[in-house]
Amino acid sequence: MSIYQDQKAIRLTKELREYLLEVGIREPALLKKLREQTVTMPERNMQILPEQGQFLNMLVKIHQPKKILEIGTYTGYSSICMALATPDVMITALDKNPEWTKIAKKYWQEAGVSDRIHLIIGQALDALPSIADQSFDLIFIDADKRNYLNYYEQALRIITNTGIIIIDNVLWNGRVIDPAHADLGTETIRKLNDLIKNDDRLDISMIPIGDGLTILKKKLW
């Protein structure tokens, strides 16, 4: 029996999450509009949840990064959340799909943050070498899961010593603990989670918000 089994961890029921959204989320009208448009798209499950967006916004306000790298932009919800947190940040956004990011650019403009976001269209693994000489204070990884191990190692090379890395979908809708799922994306997330657990270079925190976020920071001593 796990030593954690008897320790209290709340189960987020549908009703409890609705309560969380009602009293714990301050979602700007523009972001709600973007989320409601995105939910009509076939790839809507790629959209981060509003509680995740607000959490990213809070982290940026606390950490005050000057340069952010976003690996996987989709329709721009997360990048807007981060850009709205401070006027002094520049975001480099990587995404492969010009149709998704066409929507993102529209909302960046409406949010008044388009001058803070530099978009690079293309496969992230192809784009990352072009910025390998840069360093970033915060990196948010939310792209194709099959390449998460590659993104992780690349991120460690270009994050500043005091920077933080945030990885989305680390709980993968519960599939990480379901042996019936052995697809490449699921297996890669399992390998990444195990790798991070045992990576002595980092301080780590995995939190069950949305589909699971892991926050990483290099150890300084």
ZADOGU-609334 format. One record per residue: residue number from 1; residue in three letters; x, y, z of N, C-alpha, C in turn. Coordinates in nm, 4 decimals. Layout:
<atoms>
ATOM   num   residuo        n.u        n.v        n.w       ca.u       ca.v       ca.w        c.u        c.v        c.w
ATOM   NUM       ALA          X          Y          Z          X          Y          Z          X          Y          Z
...
</atoms>
This chain:
<atoms>
ATOM   num   residuo        n.u        n.v        n.w       ca.u       ca.v       ca.w        c.u        c.v        c.w
ATOM     1       MET     0.0843    -0.1208     0.0000     0.0000     0.0000     0.0000     0.0872     0.1250     0.0000
ATOM     2       SER     0.0521     0.2217    -0.0819     0.1272     0.3460    -0.0887     0.1167     0.4215     0.0429
ATOM     3       ILE     0.2260     0.4843     0.0849     0.2250     0.5632     0.2087     0.1397     0.6889     0.1931
ATOM     4       TYR     0.1033     0.7221     0.0671     0.0243     0.8417     0.0420    -0.1260     0.8141     0.0416
ATOM     5       GLN    -0.1654     0.6873     0.0450    -0.3057     0.6523     0.0237    -0.3998     0.7141     0.1266
ATOM     6       ASP    -0.3541     0.7217     0.2508    -0.4411     0.7716     0.3570    -0.4339     0.9228     0.3728
ATOM     7       GLN    -0.3488     0.9877     0.2939    -0.3377     1.1322     0.3041    -0.4384     1.1976     0.2100
ATOM     8       LYS    -0.4981     1.3048     0.2552    -0.6124     1.3621     0.1843    -0.5695     1.4372     0.0589
ATOM     9       ALA    -0.6258     1.3994    -0.0540    -0.6113     1.4724    -0.1802    -0.7504     1.4823    -0.2403
ATOM    10       ILE    -0.7967     1.6017    -0.2621    -0.9351     1.6196    -0.3042    -0.9566     1.5713    -0.4471
ATOM    11       ARG    -1.0697     1.5095    -0.4711    -1.1078     1.4658    -0.6055    -1.1914     1.5750    -0.6692
ATOM    12       LEU    -1.1461     1.6216    -0.7838    -1.2119     1.7339    -0.8494    -1.3284     1.6823    -0.9332
ATOM    13       THR    -1.4456     1.6767    -0.8744    -1.5655     1.6354    -0.9465    -1.6079     1.7455    -1.0436
ATOM    14       LYS    -1.7017     1.7131    -1.1311    -1.7538     1.8126    -1.2246    -1.8124     1.9319    -1.1500
ATOM    15       GLU    -1.8861     1.9037    -1.0445    -1.9501     2.0108    -0.9687    -1.8476     2.0964    -0.8956
ATOM    16       LEU    -1.7431     2.0318    -0.8435    -1.6413     2.1072    -0.7714    -1.5586     2.1930    -0.8679
ATOM    17       ARG    -1.5338     2.1401    -0.9876    -1.4606     2.2212    -1.0860    -1.5446     2.3409    -1.1298
ATOM    18       GLU    -1.6747     2.3211    -1.1447    -1.7622     2.4331    -1.1789    -1.7562     2.5414    -1.0710
ATOM    19       TYR    -1.7487     2.4975    -0.9459    -1.7350     2.5929    -0.8358    -1.6007     2.6661    -0.8452
ATOM    20       LEU    -1.4955     2.5909    -0.8751    -1.3631     2.6506    -0.8916    -1.3655     2.7584    -1.0002
ATOM    21       LEU    -1.4285     2.7260    -1.1129    -1.4354     2.8224    -1.2228    -1.5185     2.9446    -1.1850
ATOM    22       GLU    -1.6201     2.9218    -1.1025    -1.7093     3.0314    -1.0655    -1.6428     3.1300    -0.9703
ATOM    23       VAL    -1.5710     3.0786    -0.8725    -1.5173     3.1677    -0.7688    -1.3667     3.1897    -0.7778
ATOM    24       GLY    -1.2973     3.1090    -0.8587    -1.1516     3.1156    -0.8597    -1.0888     3.1636    -0.9883
ATOM    25       ILE    -1.1689     3.1901    -1.0907    -1.1144     3.2278    -1.2213    -1.1662     3.3656    -1.2619
ATOM    26       ARG    -1.0728     3.4506    -1.2996    -1.1084     3.5809    -1.3560    -1.0624     3.5809    -1.5019
ATOM    27       GLU    -1.1466     3.5339    -1.5897    -1.1106     3.5205    -1.7305    -1.1563     3.6437    -1.8073
ATOM    28       PRO    -1.0619     3.7186    -1.8655    -1.1021     3.8347    -1.9454    -1.1960     3.7944    -2.0592
ATOM    29       ALA    -1.2837     3.8863    -2.0969    -1.3839     3.8568    -2.2001    -1.3184     3.8123    -2.3305
ATOM    30       LEU    -1.2045     3.8717    -2.3645    -1.1370     3.8358    -2.4890    -1.0899     3.6909    -2.4857
ATOM    31       LEU    -1.0351     3.6480    -2.3735    -0.9892     3.5105    -2.3627    -1.1064     3.4131    -2.3645
ATOM    32       LYS    -1.2158     3.4508    -2.3026    -1.3344     3.3660    -2.3079    -1.3841     3.3526    -2.4514
ATOM    33       LYS    -1.3834     3.4630    -2.5244    -1.4246     3.4614    -2.6649    -1.3343     3.3695    -2.7472
ATOM    34       LEU    -1.2034     3.3772    -2.7240    -1.1092     3.2903    -2.7948    -1.1325     3.1445    -2.7584
ATOM    35       ARG    -1.1533     3.1173    -2.6313    -1.1770     2.9792    -2.5880    -1.3047     2.9242    -2.6500
ATOM    36       GLU    -1.4083     3.0054    -2.6572    -1.5353     2.9598    -2.7146    -1.5232     2.9371    -2.8649
ATOM    37       GLN    -1.4382     3.0131    -2.9325    -1.4142     2.9873    -3.0744    -1.3337     2.8590    -3.0919
ATOM    38       THR    -1.2321     2.8415    -3.0090    -1.1449     2.7251    -3.0213    -1.2186     2.5951    -2.9939
ATOM    39       VAL    -1.3173     2.5990    -2.9052    -1.3875     2.4757    -2.8675    -1.4704     2.4202    -2.9832
ATOM    40       THR    -1.4921     2.4983    -3.0872    -1.5643     2.4500    -3.2049    -1.4728     2.3778    -3.3037
ATOM    41       MET    -1.3415     2.3807    -3.2793    -1.2451     2.3240    -3.3724    -1.2223     2.1758    -3.3449
ATOM    42       PRO    -1.1854     2.0977    -3.4472    -1.1628     1.9538    -3.4273    -1.0527     1.9246    -3.3254
ATOM    43       GLU    -0.9531     2.0135    -3.3171    -0.8387     1.9906    -3.2275    -0.8579     2.0587    -3.0924
ATOM    44       ARG    -0.9831     2.0844    -3.0545    -1.0122     2.1670    -2.9365    -0.9468     2.1159    -2.8085
ATOM    45       ASN    -0.9193     1.9864    -2.7988    -0.8579     1.9334    -2.6771    -0.7140     1.9815    -2.6576
ATOM    46       MET    -0.6574     2.0452    -2.7595    -0.5231     2.0997    -2.7464    -0.5220     2.2310    -2.6677
ATOM    47       GLN    -0.6387     2.2909    -2.6497    -0.6506     2.4183    -2.5794    -0.6279     2.4011    -2.4296
ATOM    48       ILE    -0.5439     2.4848    -2.3694    -0.5296     2.4781    -2.2248    -0.6580     2.5265    -2.1584
ATOM    49       LEU    -0.6773     2.4865    -2.0349    -0.7962     2.5253    -1.9607    -0.7784     2.6640    -1.8992
ATOM    50       PRO    -0.8888     2.7334    -1.8692    -0.8759     2.8690    -1.8138    -0.7997     2.8730    -1.6822
ATOM    51       GLU    -0.8136     2.7698    -1.5996    -0.7385     2.7690    -1.4745    -0.5888     2.7541    -1.4983
ATOM    52       GLN    -0.5521     2.6835    -1.6056    -0.4109     2.6751    -1.6418    -0.3605     2.8100    -1.6936
ATOM    53       GLY    -0.4428     2.8749    -1.7752    -0.4040     3.0051    -1.8271    -0.3830     3.1062    -1.7166
ATOM    54       GLN    -0.4721     3.1064    -1.6189    -0.4586     3.1991    -1.5066    -0.3350     3.1656    -1.4235
ATOM    55       PHE    -0.3058     3.0361    -1.4106    -0.1864     2.9936    -1.3373    -0.0594     3.0407    -1.4095
ATOM    56       LEU    -0.0555     3.0265    -1.5416     0.0589     3.0760    -1.6179     0.0751     3.2266    -1.6000
ATOM    57       ASN    -0.0368     3.2972    -1.6059    -0.0346     3.4418    -1.5869     0.0249     3.4776    -1.4507
ATOM    58       MET    -0.0157     3.4052    -1.3462     0.0362     3.4312    -1.2123     0.1851     3.4008    -1.2029
ATOM    59       LEU     0.2291     3.2895    -1.2638     0.3710     3.2556    -1.2609     0.4550     3.3634    -1.3274
ATOM    60       VAL     0.4068     3.4166    -1.4389     0.4808     3.5223    -1.5080     0.4849     3.6486    -1.4223
ATOM    61       LYS     0.3753     3.6806    -1.3557     0.3743     3.7978    -1.2677     0.4739     3.7811    -1.1531
ATOM    62       ILE     0.4845     3.6602    -1.1002     0.5771     3.6348    -0.9896     0.7218     3.6331    -1.0386
ATOM    63       HIS     0.7453     3.5620    -1.1477     0.8824     3.5382    -1.1958     0.9385     3.6567    -1.2748
ATOM    64       GLN     0.8511     3.7328    -1.3404     0.8907     3.8502    -1.4192     0.9987     3.8177    -1.5242
ATOM    65       PRO     0.9733     3.7191    -1.6107     1.0698     3.6876    -1.7163     1.0739     3.7976    -1.8225
ATOM    66       LYS     1.1897     3.8147    -1.8805     1.2041     3.9088    -1.9916     1.1848     3.8394    -2.1262
ATOM    67       LYS     1.2233     3.7123    -2.1326     1.2122     3.6361    -2.2573     1.1469     3.5009    -2.2291
ATOM    68       ILE     1.0396     3.4740    -2.3035     0.9659     3.3476    -2.2901     0.9702     3.2735    -2.4235
ATOM    69       LEU     0.9853     3.1428    -2.4167     0.9723     3.0573    -2.5344     0.8506     2.9689    -2.5149
ATOM    70       GLU     0.7615     2.9709    -2.6133     0.6438     2.8850    -2.6108     0.6553     2.7836    -2.7240
ATOM    71       ILE     0.6647     2.6570    -2.6875     0.6748     2.5493    -2.7867     0.5362     2.4880    -2.8009
ATOM    72       GLY     0.4645     2.5317    -2.9034     0.3261     2.4914    -2.9243     0.2336     2.6042    -2.8851
ATOM    73       THR     0.1772     2.6724    -2.9851     0.1000     2.7947    -2.9601    -0.0489     2.7751    -2.9839
ATOM    74       TYR    -0.0835     2.6924    -3.0802    -0.2226     2.6649    -3.1176    -0.2943     2.7962    -3.1498
ATOM    75       THR    -0.4049     2.8296    -3.0843    -0.4778     2.9515    -3.1199    -0.4443     3.0700    -3.0290
ATOM    76       GLY    -0.3429     3.0553    -2.9456    -0.2879     3.1724    -2.8784    -0.3337     3.1999    -2.7366
ATOM    77       TYR    -0.4129     3.1121    -2.6773    -0.4661     3.1400    -2.5431    -0.3538     3.1550    -2.4406
ATOM    78       SER    -0.2623     3.0597    -2.4374    -0.1567     3.0628    -2.3362    -0.0619     3.1801    -2.3573
ATOM    79       SER    -0.0296     3.2107    -2.4811     0.0609     3.3225    -2.5062    -0.0011     3.4556    -2.4643
ATOM    80       ILE    -0.1320     3.4705    -2.4834    -0.1996     3.5928    -2.4377    -0.1964     3.5999    -2.2852
ATOM    81       CYS    -0.2238     3.4882    -2.2190    -0.2200     3.4867    -2.0723    -0.0839     3.5331    -2.0207
ATOM    82       MET     0.0230     3.4866    -2.0828     0.1570     3.5234    -2.0374     0.1915     3.6666    -2.0759
ATOM    83       ALA     0.1541     3.7072    -2.1953     0.1868     3.8423    -2.2408     0.1138     3.9491    -2.1605
ATOM    84       LEU    -0.0072     3.9187    -2.1161    -0.0847     4.0151    -2.0379    -0.0321     4.0317    -1.8955
ATOM    85       ALA     0.0545     3.9411    -1.8529     0.1039     3.9444    -1.7151     0.2021     4.0579    -1.6904
ATOM    86       THR     0.2733     4.0990    -1.7933     0.3737     4.2042    -1.7786     0.3985     4.2709    -1.9131
ATOM    87       PRO     0.4184     4.4013    -1.9158     0.4459     4.4685    -2.0430     0.5917     4.4544    -2.0865
ATOM    88       ASP     0.6749     4.3941    -2.0032     0.8194     4.3921    -2.0287     0.8695     4.2582    -2.0801
ATOM    89       VAL     0.7801     4.1763    -2.1349     0.8205     4.0434    -2.1801     0.8141     4.0345    -2.3318
ATOM    90       MET     0.9046     3.9548    -2.3876     0.9000     3.9191    -2.5295     0.8849     3.7676    -2.5386
ATOM    91       ILE     0.7881     3.7240    -2.6180     0.7582     3.5818    -2.6321     0.7950     3.5361    -2.7726
ATOM    92       THR     0.8734     3.4297    -2.7810     0.8975     3.3613    -2.9072     0.8047     3.2404    -2.9106
ATOM    93       ALA     0.7138     3.2376    -3.0077     0.6111     3.1338    -3.0159     0.6385     3.0438    -3.1359
ATOM    94       LEU     0.6432     2.9143    -3.1118     0.6675     2.8168    -3.2179     0.5418     2.7345    -3.2424
ATOM    95       ASP     0.5005     2.7250    -3.3683     0.3888     2.6377    -3.4033     0.3996     2.6017    -3.5509
ATOM    96       LYS     0.3492     2.4828    -3.5846     0.3613     2.4329    -3.7209     0.2440     2.4713    -3.8105
ATOM    97       ASN     0.1351     2.5188    -3.7505     0.0107     2.5315    -3.8260    -0.0276     2.6771    -3.8489
ATOM    98       PRO    -0.0210     2.7259    -3.9732    -0.0557     2.8661    -3.9998    -0.2029     2.8984    -3.9825
ATOM    99       GLU    -0.2905     2.7984    -3.9932    -0.4336     2.8250    -3.9744    -0.4657     2.8500    -3.8275
ATOM   100       TRP    -0.4095     2.7678    -3.7408    -0.4296     2.7906    -3.5970    -0.3736     2.9259    -3.5559
ATOM   101       THR    -0.2527     2.9539    -3.6016    -0.1869     3.0770    -3.5561    -0.2443     3.2014    -3.6244
ATOM   102       LYS    -0.3163     3.1835    -3.7327    -0.3900     3.2965    -3.7902    -0.4931     3.3471    -3.6892
ATOM   103       ILE    -0.5586     3.2540    -3.6220    -0.6521     3.2910    -3.5152    -0.5762     3.3560    -3.4004
ATOM   104       ALA    -0.4622     3.2979    -3.3641    -0.3815     3.3541    -3.2554    -0.3425     3.4984    -3.2848
ATOM   105       LYS    -0.2971     3.5243    -3.4065    -0.2530     3.6608    -3.4411    -0.3676     3.7609    -3.4311
ATOM   106       LYS    -0.4871     3.7180    -3.4690    -0.6041     3.8053    -3.4583    -0.6286     3.8450    -3.3124
ATOM   107       TYR    -0.6209     3.7470    -3.2241    -0.6480     3.7748    -3.0829    -0.5306     3.8449    -3.0148
ATOM   108       TRP    -0.4075     3.8176    -3.0586    -0.2941     3.8952    -3.0074    -0.3148     4.0437    -3.0356
ATOM   109       GLN    -0.3616     4.0706    -3.1570    -0.3864     4.2093    -3.1958    -0.4965     4.2700    -3.1082
ATOM   110       GLU    -0.6049     4.1968    -3.0906    -0.7158     4.2484    -3.0109    -0.6751     4.2682    -2.8648
ATOM   111       ALA    -0.5869     4.1829    -2.8155    -0.5423     4.1932    -2.6761    -0.4363     4.3009    -2.6569
ATOM   112       GLY    -0.3852     4.3548    -2.7667    -0.2823     4.4582    -2.7588    -0.1453     4.4049    -2.7221
ATOM   113       VAL    -0.1182     4.2774    -2.7546     0.0102     4.2179    -2.7180     0.0892     4.1683    -2.8394
ATOM   114       SER     0.0434     4.1998    -2.9595     0.1084     4.1454    -3.0790     0.2531     4.1919    -3.0919
ATOM   115       ASP     0.2842     4.3089    -3.0371     0.4211     4.3596    -3.0447     0.5146     4.2877    -2.9480
ATOM   116       ARG     0.4599     4.2030    -2.8614     0.5414     4.1298    -2.7642     0.5611     3.9847    -2.8040
ATOM   117       ILE     0.5059     3.9438    -2.9185     0.5097     3.8030    -2.9567     0.5699     3.7887    -3.0967
ATOM   118       HIS     0.6759     3.7096    -3.1061     0.7392     3.6781    -3.2339     0.7066     3.5336    -3.2698
ATOM   119       LEU     0.6313     3.5157    -3.3771     0.5854     3.3828    -3.4186     0.6795     3.3233    -3.5224
ATOM   120       ILE     0.7163     3.1967    -3.4997     0.7940     3.1200    -3.5976     0.7091     3.0008    -3.6396
ATOM   121       ILE     0.6759     2.9950    -3.7683     0.5947     2.8851    -3.8213     0.6857     2.7734    -3.8710
ATOM   122       GLY     0.6561     2.6517    -3.8278     0.7333     2.5361    -3.8717     0.7392     2.4326    -3.7607
ATOM   123       GLN     0.7951     2.3177    -3.7919     0.8125     2.2143    -3.6907     0.9063     2.2659    -3.5821
ATOM   124       ALA     0.8682     2.2466    -3.4577     0.9469     2.3030    -3.3480     1.0900     2.2503    -3.3477
ATOM   125       LEU     1.1089     2.1218    -3.3782     1.2442     2.0661    -3.3780     1.3315     2.1304    -3.4853
ATOM   126       ASP     1.2689     2.1745    -3.5950     1.3438     2.2448    -3.6998     1.3718     2.3895    -3.6609
ATOM   127       ALA     1.2803     2.4493    -3.5857     1.2947     2.5903    -3.5488     1.3895     2.6111    -3.4316
ATOM   128       LEU     1.3964     2.5163    -3.3414     1.4762     2.5349    -3.2208     1.6246     2.5634    -3.2477
ATOM   129       PRO     1.6878     2.4991    -3.3477     1.8280     2.5331    -3.3731     1.8503     2.6795    -3.4106
ATOM   130       SER     1.7503     2.7435    -3.4695     1.7647     2.8836    -3.5101     1.7683     2.9789    -3.3908
ATOM   131       ILE     1.7255     2.9307    -3.2728     1.7299     3.0153    -3.1540     1.8211     2.9556    -3.0480
ATOM   132       ALA     1.9072     2.8633    -3.0896     1.9932     2.7928    -2.9940     2.0948     2.8842    -2.9281
ATOM   133       ASP     2.1215     3.0003    -2.9897     2.2171     3.0943    -2.9307     2.1506     3.1916    -2.8345
ATOM   134       GLN     2.0193     3.1785    -2.8159     1.9473     3.2650    -2.7238     1.9281     3.1941    -2.5898
ATOM   135       SER     1.8865     3.2703    -2.4911     1.8501     3.2121    -2.3626     1.7150     3.2685    -2.3202
ATOM   136       PHE     1.6396     3.1895    -2.2452     1.5035     3.2266    -2.2075     1.4853     3.2114    -2.0570
ATOM   137       ASP     1.4002     3.2974    -2.0029     1.3742     3.2974    -1.8588     1.2574     3.2055    -1.8223
ATOM   138       LEU     1.1745     3.1733    -1.9208     1.0619     3.0813    -1.9003     1.0350     3.0094    -2.0315
ATOM   139       ILE     1.0168     2.8795    -2.0245     0.9843     2.7996    -2.1437     0.8597     2.7174    -2.1124
ATOM   140       PHE     0.7601     2.7296    -2.1999     0.6358     2.6531    -2.1851     0.6283     2.5521    -2.2980
ATOM   141       ILE     0.6226     2.4244    -2.2633     0.6223     2.3159    -2.3617     0.4820     2.2563    -2.3696
ATOM   142       ASP     0.4216     2.2681    -2.4882     0.2852     2.2165    -2.5073     0.2640     2.1842    -2.6549
ATOM   143       ALA     0.3577     2.1095    -2.7122     0.3486     2.0740    -2.8541     0.3278     1.9230    -2.8663
ATOM   144       ASP     0.3649     1.8641    -2.9806     0.3418     1.7222    -3.0039     0.4145     1.6384    -2.8991
ATOM   145       LYS     0.3427     1.5453    -2.8424     0.3940     1.4698    -2.7276     0.5061     1.3741    -2.7668
ATOM   146       ARG     0.5083     1.3306    -2.8906     0.6107     1.2362    -2.9336     0.7503     1.2937    -2.9235
ATOM   147       ASN     0.7615     1.4247    -2.9267     0.8931     1.4892    -2.9213     0.9212     1.5551    -2.7868
ATOM   148       TYR     0.8439     1.5205    -2.6857     0.8631     1.5840    -2.5544     1.0039     1.5634    -2.4977
ATOM   149       LEU     1.0623     1.4465    -2.5163     1.1984     1.4238    -2.4669     1.2977     1.5166    -2.5348
ATOM   150       ASN     1.2791     1.5373    -2.6644     1.3669     1.6295    -2.7377     1.3474     1.7728    -2.6909
ATOM   151       TYR     1.2217     1.8140    -2.6734     1.1960     1.9504    -2.6269     1.2551     1.9731    -2.4880
ATOM   152       TYR     1.2461     1.8724    -2.4045     1.2978     1.8813    -2.2683     1.4484     1.9073    -2.2693
ATOM   153       GLU     1.5209     1.8285    -2.3451     1.6664     1.8452    -2.3486     1.7063     1.9780    -2.4138
ATOM   154       GLN     1.6344     2.0162    -2.5178     1.6628     2.1458    -2.5815     1.6351     2.2596    -2.4838
ATOM   155       ALA     1.5256     2.2491    -2.4101     1.4897     2.3540    -2.3155     1.5963     2.3697    -2.2085
ATOM   156       LEU     1.6523     2.2600    -2.1614     1.7549     2.2675    -2.0580     1.8800     2.3397    -2.1070
ATOM   157       ARG     1.9033     2.3368    -2.2373     2.0212     2.4038    -2.2929     2.0034     2.5549    -2.3014
ATOM   158       ILE     1.8794     2.6007    -2.3182     1.8593     2.7438    -2.3443     1.7849     2.8170    -2.2319
ATOM   159       ILE     1.7512     2.7466    -2.1261     1.6888     2.8148    -2.0125     1.7988     2.8807    -1.9290
ATOM   160       THR     1.7717     2.9987    -1.8753     1.8680     3.0641    -1.7885     1.8813     2.9880    -1.6570
ATOM   161       ASN     1.9861     3.0140    -1.5838     2.0083     2.9422    -1.4585     1.8974     2.9659    -1.3572
ATOM   162       THR     1.8323     3.0808    -1.3655     1.7235     3.1109    -1.2727     1.5865     3.0944    -1.3375
ATOM   163       GLY     1.5833     3.0424    -1.4599     1.4584     3.0303    -1.5343     1.3758     2.9097    -1.4922
ATOM   164       ILE     1.2510     2.9049    -1.5411     1.1636     2.7917    -1.5124     1.1103     2.7332    -1.6433
ATOM   165       ILE     1.0937     2.6025    -1.6436     1.0353     2.5290    -1.7560     0.9023     2.4723    -1.7088
ATOM   166       ILE     0.7981     2.4883    -1.7899     0.6654     2.4372    -1.7579     0.6240     2.3414    -1.8698
ATOM   167       ILE     0.5843     2.2216    -1.8328     0.5468     2.1196    -1.9308     0.4016     2.0807    -1.9087
ATOM   168       ASP     0.3211     2.0879    -2.0135     0.1790     2.0554    -2.0044     0.1541     1.9091    -2.0400
ATOM   169       ASN     0.0379     1.8589    -1.9981    -0.0130     1.7255    -2.0335     0.0662     1.6106    -1.9725
ATOM   170       VAL     0.1289     1.6329    -1.8581     0.2117     1.5272    -1.8003     0.1285     1.4153    -1.7359
ATOM   171       LEU    -0.0018     1.4385    -1.7166    -0.0890     1.3315    -1.6676    -0.1690     1.2674    -1.7811
ATOM   172       TRP    -0.1755     1.3362    -1.8945    -0.2226     1.2787    -2.0219    -0.3589     1.2110    -2.0078
ATOM   173       ASN    -0.4488     1.2809    -1.9408    -0.5861     1.2326    -1.9221    -0.5911     1.0944    -1.8565
ATOM   174       GLY    -0.4942     1.0674    -1.7711    -0.4890     0.9394    -1.7001    -0.4247     0.8265    -1.7767
ATOM   175       ARG    -0.3934     0.8480    -1.9037    -0.3377     0.7389    -1.9841    -0.1979     0.6980    -1.9383
ATOM   176       VAL    -0.1284     0.7858    -1.8669     0.0074     0.7522    -1.8220     0.0080     0.6316    -1.7276
ATOM   177       ILE    -0.1040     0.6035    -1.6603    -0.1078     0.4882    -1.5692    -0.1945     0.3746    -1.6218
ATOM   178       ASP    -0.2380     0.3866    -1.7462    -0.3245     0.2846    -1.8049    -0.2419     0.1974    -1.9005
ATOM   179       PRO    -0.2149     0.0719    -1.8641    -0.1318    -0.0145    -1.9490    -0.1945    -0.0444    -2.0840
ATOM   180       ALA    -0.3235    -0.0162    -2.0998    -0.3878    -0.0397    -2.2294    -0.3399     0.0602    -2.3345
ATOM   181       HIS    -0.2786     0.1691    -2.2905    -0.2303     0.2708    -2.3843    -0.0788     0.2581    -2.3989
ATOM   182       ALA    -0.0360     0.2216    -2.5191     0.1066     0.2033    -2.5458     0.1494     0.2784    -2.6713
ATOM   183       ASP     0.0724     0.3799    -2.7103     0.1096     0.4594    -2.8279     0.2332     0.5425    -2.7969
ATOM   184       LEU     0.2957     0.5960    -2.9022     0.4237     0.6650    -2.8877     0.4115     0.7874    -2.7979
ATOM   185       GLY     0.3045     0.8651    -2.8141     0.2887     0.9844    -2.7328     0.2796     0.9514    -2.5849
ATOM   186       THR     0.1987     0.8505    -2.5509     0.1826     0.8111    -2.4110     0.3127     0.7565    -2.3541
ATOM   187       GLU     0.3794     0.6713    -2.4299     0.5056     0.6142    -2.3827     0.6110     0.7228    -2.3625
ATOM   188       THR     0.6110     0.8219    -2.4497     0.7081     0.9297    -2.4367     0.6843     1.0112    -2.3103
ATOM   189       ILE     0.5586     1.0393    -2.2799     0.5277     1.1143    -2.1576     0.5672     1.0328    -2.0346
ATOM   190       ARG     0.5425     0.9024    -2.0372     0.5850     0.8175    -1.9248     0.7366     0.8252    -1.9066
ATOM   191       LYS     0.8103     0.8136    -2.0168     0.9564     0.8190    -2.0097     1.0033     0.9544    -1.9585
ATOM   192       LEU     0.9380     1.0594    -2.0052     0.9759     1.1928    -1.9611     0.9509     1.2099    -1.8115
ATOM   193       ASN     0.8357     1.1681    -1.7645     0.8051     1.1809    -1.6222     0.9059     1.1050    -1.5362
ATOM   194       ASP     0.9435     0.9850    -1.5799     1.0443     0.9071    -1.5071     1.1804     0.9764    -1.5120
ATOM   195       LEU     1.2141     1.0299    -1.6283     1.3422     1.0983    -1.6437     1.3506     1.2199    -1.5518
ATOM   196       ILE     1.2445     1.2987    -1.5499     1.2431     1.4188    -1.4660     1.2534     1.3814    -1.3181
ATOM   197       LYS     1.1804     1.2784    -1.2764     1.1844     1.2357    -1.1362     1.3279     1.2084    -1.0914
ATOM   198       ASN     1.4091     1.1553    -1.1805     1.5449     1.1134    -1.1447     1.6535     1.2076    -1.1953
ATOM   199       ASP     1.6148     1.3242    -1.2437     1.7129     1.4203    -1.2972     1.7624     1.5095    -1.1837
ATOM   200       ASP     1.8823     1.4841    -1.1364     1.9368     1.5567    -1.0217     1.9763     1.7000    -1.0548
ATOM   201       ARG     1.9651     1.7378    -1.1821     1.9981     1.8764    -1.2187     1.8876     1.9738    -1.1798
ATOM   202       LEU     1.7697     1.9205    -1.1436     1.6506     2.0038    -1.1364     1.5777     1.9934    -1.0036
ATOM   203       ASP     1.5124     2.1029    -0.9666     1.4044     2.0994    -0.8688     1.2749     2.0841    -0.9474
ATOM   204       ILE     1.1809     2.0038    -0.8959     1.0612     1.9717    -0.9745     0.9346     1.9839    -0.8903
ATOM   205       SER     0.8244     2.0123    -0.9590     0.6926     2.0082    -0.8965     0.5901     1.9721    -1.0032
ATOM   206       MET     0.5249     1.8580    -0.9862     0.4164     1.8181    -1.0752     0.2848     1.8488    -1.0053
ATOM   207       ILE     0.1989     1.9245    -1.0707     0.0735     1.9637    -1.0069    -0.0455     1.9212    -1.0931
ATOM   208       PRO    -0.1536     1.8727    -1.0318    -0.2688     1.8210    -1.1064    -0.3669     1.9308    -1.1446
ATOM   209       ILE    -0.3210     2.0255    -1.2211    -0.4082     2.1305    -1.2724    -0.4292     2.1059    -1.4208
ATOM   210       GLY    -0.5556     2.1087    -1.4663    -0.5834     2.0736    -1.6055    -0.5418     1.9299    -1.6318
ATOM   211       ASP    -0.4581     1.9096    -1.7325    -0.4099     1.7768    -1.7690    -0.2741     1.7475    -1.7065
ATOM   212       GLY    -0.2398     1.8256    -1.6038    -0.1123     1.8055    -1.5349    -0.0037     1.8968    -1.5869
ATOM   213       LEU     0.0572     1.9723    -1.4968     0.1697     2.0585    -1.5312     0.2893     2.0203    -1.4453
ATOM   214       THR     0.4059     2.0142    -1.5063     0.5299     1.9975    -1.4308     0.6111     2.1258    -1.4430
ATOM   215       ILE     0.6568     2.1746    -1.3289     0.7389     2.2956    -1.3246     0.8802     2.2553    -1.2854
ATOM   216       LEU     0.9778     2.3033    -1.3606     1.1175     2.2662    -1.3411     1.2040     2.3903    -1.3233
ATOM   217       LYS     1.3049     2.3772    -1.2409     1.4027     2.4836    -1.2222     1.5385     2.4202    -1.1979
ATOM   218       LYS     1.6410     2.4748    -1.2617     1.7747     2.4221    -1.2394     1.8173     2.4426    -1.0947
ATOM   219       LYS     1.8843     2.3412    -1.0395     1.9407     2.3576    -0.9079     2.0635     2.4493    -0.9163
ATOM   220       LEU     2.0729     2.5413    -0.8242     2.1855     2.6358    -0.8256     2.2955     2.5920    -0.7306
ATOM   221       TRP     2.2680     2.4927    -0.6453     2.3710     2.4392    -0.5578     2.3367     2.2953    -0.5209
</atoms>
